[in-house]
């Protein structure tokens, strides 16, 4: 059995559903293919959904109708050693009024909602469907076959939004068959149930306010960092590791996460909570240099499949970039239908529009950031430096304090080395 569509989208995540929604609203007959039993079933996310200009344009009341948790009014960074920590927090009045800067979310709820909006606009959602292969006709992608099912889905264009491993993009010859572990990260997360009143009191929150905290120095020398985010009545606690560093360390992500949760600075934050579940997910962290070919004959690549993730060390943006790329992909397919040209050149508008958007501009701006984050000193020596320096500043022992600058340089010489400090500072300046 064979069915014809005007476009096929593979993957009902933020990129795929945004693309399907955009095309369906324009009247195209779109198939949205999802391997899970429902969109979001297989997704793990423990972070902040940053502002979504593309979806705010489609839904002016986006922040009211989407299934969101708490809006983030506080952002903190904690430098840790085994027995001490130094934290800094920003709490801005602008963060506590709409349009909010960001929300915590649960991907199963959010992805399902966005896919349902695409269906309401006219898209056909096909679940429990794993794409087995691409169909080619006259040298162009012309549809897909579904694993374990007879027949095929036909369309003159396919949008590959099937995640970081994107077998679709690989089969189309748009990305390398083997990933560089230095460009990949793995995130592990624990979801911890905690009464809403306890969260509010512990983190100084009211109403729907939320708190996001990142940690450095908590990964036992493995390149990576930690996070804690507040949901309505739970906490998301986790770690993100550079894959190559984790592999050479020989350490288990689960053991590192458990050790992180037991550190005194973290344990007091999660005390009284009940661990509900664990999950893990691969993250493309190579930045601009990891982006594959975005367009082929009859195919467009979007979202994580296109490595559209911006890891700067200050923020980790992915969903907002994915959704924006999906909307642009949908607009490019609409234009291709109008010109009846689904060749690489007919779909190149996607690449041009993406390059003109904040997505590629930001990835270019922070192109060197992923390389800077491979500096092992960031994850051990610098947290030790910050904690040692601040401890000396606040310690009262009857001895004269001395010059603050000299104290810092002395601590830097002991913990990092002055030459390394200058070199690392220059590297950070160049990358940001």
Order of alpha helices (4+ residues) and beta strands (2+ residues): beta-beta-alpha-beta-beta-alpha-alpha-beta-beta-beta-alpha-beta-beta-beta-beta-beta-alpha-beta-alpha-beta-beta-beta-alpha-alpha-alpha-beta-beta-beta-beta-beta-alpha-alpha-alpha-alpha-alpha-alpha-alpha-alpha
